[in-house]
Amino acid sequence: MTACPNLFAGLPAQADEEIFETLLARPGLRVERILSAGQASPPGFWYDQDGDEWVAVLQGSAELRFADEPAPRLLAAGDHLLIPAHRRHRVERTANPTIWLAVHCAPR
């Protein structure tokens, strides 16, 4: 019997940059595990993606800021949300470690 991969296995003890690992890729779909270790988006930088992104925090916490909202949203373990295409957002902070599961969908 083949062992099943574990989302919490194989994590480095220290990471200077976020680590993105593609778990599944199909036309129009990408699932990835993201490991954050206290990183945040650079000052003034905003993500503006062509497709929708669904994110879930599996471990740790993060603050996401949306350009059209006055305050950041705190995400704790178990929290998830859908970020529609072209909704400008940034990561204000992450706990060390924070493990995300992200699903990227092609534009509709």
Helices and strands as residue ranges (DSSP letters): E 19-26, E 29-36, E 52-59, E 61-66, E 73-76, E 80-83, E 89-94, E 98-105
